[in-house]
Amino acid sequence: MPIYITQGRYTREAINGMIVKPEDRAEAVARLLSKVGGRLLGYYLTFGEYDFLTIAEVPNDVQMAAVLLAAGSGRGVTGLRTTVALTSVEAKGAFAAASDLAPSFKSAGGT
């Protein structure tokens, strides 16, 4: 199942609300992912440009898009950025496939 890494920011409204009533957002995210057949692998509060990072397994891009749209439709998060991640085994397979393709590819401006 594909792995997706999502980073995002909490809105000022969400931060204020969680200060008044602290909550474990991993539980809400896990419930949302389970509704599309996915599962939460990790949820982290982060420093810097983004406030949180999630790692999830989800059946496909359409289901992940649905999760992101649902999460983004509220007033709690903004700036969602998602990356698809490959395991080292999947990456090895990609490199092996590229080794077959690379000799026949002509780079732009190449002769």
C-alpha positions in Angstrom: 0.0 0.0 0.0 1.4 3.5 -0.8 2.9 5.5 2.0 2.1 9.3 2.1 4.0 11.9 4.2 1.9 15.0 4.9 3.1 18.2 6.5 0.8 21.0 7.4 0.2 24.0 9.6 -2.5 24.6 12.3 -4.5 27.7 12.0 -4.4 30.3 14.8 -8.0 29.2 15.6 -6.9 25.6 16.0 -3.9 26.5 18.1 -6.1 28.6 20.4 -8.7 25.9 20.7 -6.1 23.2 21.5 -4.5 25.4 24.2 -7.9 25.7 25.9 -8.7 22.0 25.4 -5.6 19.9 24.6 -6.4 16.9 22.3 -4.4 14.1 20.7 -4.9 14.8 17.0 -3.4 11.5 16.0 -6.7 9.8 17.1 -8.8 12.0 14.8 -6.4 11.5 11.9 -6.3 7.7 12.4 -10.1 7.6 12.4 -10.3 9.6 9.1 -7.7 7.3 7.4 -9.4 4.2 8.6 -12.6 5.3 6.8 -10.8 5.0 3.4 -9.0 1.7 4.3 -5.8 3.4 5.4 -3.8 3.5 8.6 -1.7 6.1 10.5 1.9 5.1 10.9 3.1 8.2 12.6 2.0 11.6 13.8 4.5 14.3 15.0 4.4 17.8 16.1 7.3 19.6 14.3 9.2 22.8 14.5 9.9 25.1 11.6 7.8 25.9 8.5 5.3 23.1 9.4 3.5 22.4 12.6 2.9 18.7 12.1 3.9 15.7 10.0 1.9 12.5 9.4 2.9 9.2 7.8 0.1 7.1 6.5 -0.6 4.0 4.4 -3.6 4.6 2.1 -4.9 2.3 -0.7 -4.4 4.9 -3.5 -4.0 8.5 -4.6 -7.8 9.0 -4.9 -8.4 7.9 -1.3 -5.5 10.1 0.0 -6.9 13.0 -1.9 -10.2 12.5 -0.2 -8.6 12.4 3.2 -6.7 15.7 2.4 -9.8 17.4 1.1 -11.8 16.4 4.1 -9.0 17.6 6.5 -8.6 20.8 4.6 -12.3 21.6 4.4 -12.4 22.5 8.1 -10.8 25.6 9.7 -8.1 23.7 11.6 -5.3 23.1 9.1 -3.7 24.9 6.2 -0.8 24.5 3.9 -1.0 20.8 3.5 1.9 19.3 1.5 1.9 15.6 0.7 4.7 13.4 -0.7 4.5 9.8 -1.8 7.3 7.7 -0.2 8.9 4.5 -1.5 10.4 1.9 0.7 14.0 0.9 0.1 12.9 -2.2 -1.6 10.5 -0.3 -3.9 13.3 2.2 -4.6 15.7 -0.6 -5.6 13.1 -1.8 -8.0 12.7 1.7 -9.5 16.5 2.0 -9.9 16.6 -1.5 -11.6 13.8 -0.4 -14.0 15.6 2.8 -14.7 18.8 0.9 -15.6 16.8 -0.7 -18.5 15.3 2.6 -19.6 18.3 5.0 -19.3 20.4 3.7 -22.3 17.5 4.4 -24.7 16.6 7.9 -23.3 17.9 11.0 -25.1 18.4 13.9 -22.8 17.2 17.4 -23.9 19.9 19.1 -25.9 21.8 15.8 -26.2 23.1 14.5 -29.4 
